[in-house]
Amino acid sequence: MENNLSKEFHFGSLLKFALPSMIMMVFMSLYTMVDGIFVSRFVGTQALSAVNIVYPIYNVIIAIGIMLATGGSAVIAKKLGEKKEKEAKENFSLIILVGAIIGVLILIIGLLFLKPLLYMLGSNENLFPYCYSYAKVLLFFAPFGILQLLFQYFFVTAGKPSLGLSVTIVGGLANMILDYVFIVPLEMGILGAALATGIGIAIPAIFGLIYFTVNRKGTLTIVKPKYDGKVLLHSCFNGSSEMVSNIAIAIVTFLYNIIMMHFFGEDGVAAITILLYSQFLLNAIFLGYSMGVAPVFSYNYGSENKKVIKRIFRYSLWFVTLTSIVSCFLAITLAPYIIAIFAKRGSSVYQIAMDGSLLFNLNYLFAGINIFVSSLFTAFSNGKISAILSFLRTFVFIVSGLISLPMIFGVSGVWFALTVAEALTIVVSILFLIRYRKKYHYGA
């Protein structure tokens, strides 16, 4: 059976192949934003602040899922390119099993230490009831959260990105509909928002489990897993950059919450939550594109098709650069309207978010290239370079910027920290691209 990854890709066919992943990521970010809108409008901005305080917990779940998904899909796509189908299926099944086990462990440990964890993340007495209700429900869906991410990536690796998109849309629509049902008519408050999110996550996870178990003729199917510590280690190491990025998002969100609480109180936390929602939406385009083309790079690297690698790299660089410019323009132009969806015009939350939006939104000029380059090295199974990029971008540049820039520029330093970090990272990204252009055959 021919894998769709083996096609001779040109720009149109490459974009068509990546488009389902892009739409899927944008759709996921949209229904996450809908969560925020319902919480802000029908429960209150205090509840919106609580969602952002809890978010680092969910970031850890995402981080582990993405580590296994990106690292594992690169390894498996490469084996498919090398025509090692049996090994690919056994490795795939092992990664799914390990992901589910880790999800259960996160659920148990999270519930045991939830109260002190929430206070450590920045909750105060006013926000704690909201935080506790939201986090408790999300933790119950931790195993589904990891499986959902795994199946999203493996649908692409199996050459079925449109199927992955379809099931994600179903889960997202369920989330949005249930947000309304649970929060408005049933008046379940933030508990309803968490339950709606959990069900939206569980639907694609359960569907993926059934599909890969029943569809025995597919490129990838769940078979009896064969333990291979080397493959697990390589998958974890190869996907470590994406894990680092998401763990760092948790730390950055935590720092933003603490700093904004210091400058503006709970309204400040709500304001940064709104801008982080918009960041998730716009970065979803780059994440989706990178996710969509990564298996194509991996497959052609495994089959040593240098001509296709060079071609799709050139197309990708142009696409990401132009999209970055458009994204930055849209973020700046549409800021008043996006912020007004969450907070009433003239309110304290609205004004705080508007004051910082310009400096914050300039980061989109650089973010897309950084996301793509990190994903590219993961696709080539070079987790080391990808991890270095992610570590510098997040733990070094963003965290140090958030700590130091507010001391020099006050609250303006908070807004500008992300843009400075992305600009510094793009310099390192370009240097790595130049350094490895011959090894991976994407450059002259």
KAMO-V304025 format. One line per field, one symbol per residue. ss: DSSP state (H for helix, E for strand, C for the rest). psi: psi as a letter, one per 20 degrees, with the letter a starting at -180 (. if undefined). burial: 1 if it has 24 or more other ideal C-beta (glycine too) atoms within 12 Angstrom, else 0. Layout:
BEGIN
ss->???
psi->???
burial->???
END
This chain:
BEGIN
ss->CCCHHHCCCCHHHHHHHHHHHHHHHHHHHHHHHHHHHHHHHHHCHHHHHHHHHHHHHHHHHHHHHHHHHHHHHHHHHHHHHCCCHHHHHHHHHHHHHHHHHHHHHHHHHHHHCHHHHHHHCCCCHHHHHHHHHHHHHHHHCHHHHHHHHHHHHHHHHCCCHHHHHHHHHHHHHHHHHHHHHHHHHCCCHHHHHHHHHHHHHHHHHHHHHHHHHHCCCCCCCCCCCCCCHHHHHHHHHHCHHHHHHHHHHHHHHHHHHHHHHHHHCHHHHHHHHHHHHHHHHHHHHHHHHHHHHHHHHHHHHHCCCHHHHHHHHHHHHHHHHHHHHHHHHHHHHHHHHHHHHHCCCCCHHHHHHHHHHHHHHCCHHHHHHHHHHHHHHHHCCCHHHHHHHHHHHHHHHHHHHHHHHHHHHCHHHHHHHHHHHHHHHHHHHHHHHHHCCCCCCCCC
psi->pppiijqnprgghghhhhghhghggggghghhhhghgggghigrhghghhghhhhhghhgggggghghgggghggghghhhjkmgggggggghghgggggghgggggggghhkgghghhhijqahhighggggghgghhhjghhgghggghghhhghjklhhgggghhgggghgggghggghgfgilibhhhgggggghhghghgggggggighnijrgpqpaoqppnhgggghggghjhghggghhhhgggggggggghhggibhhhghghgghhghggghhhghgggghhighgggghghjlnhggggghggggggghghhggggggggggighhghhhhqppirggghgghhihghgiihihhgggggggghghghjkmhggghgghgggfhfggghghgghhhgjbhhhghiggggghghhhggggghgghjhhgjkir.
burial->001110001000011011111111111111111111111101111111111111111111111111111111111111111000101111111111111101110110010001001100111000110111111111111111111111111111111111111111111111110111011000011111111111111111111110110000011111000001001101111111111111111111111111111011111111111111111111111111111111111111111010011011101110111011001100110011011011100000110111111011111111111111111111111110111111111111111111001100001011111111111111011001100100010100
END
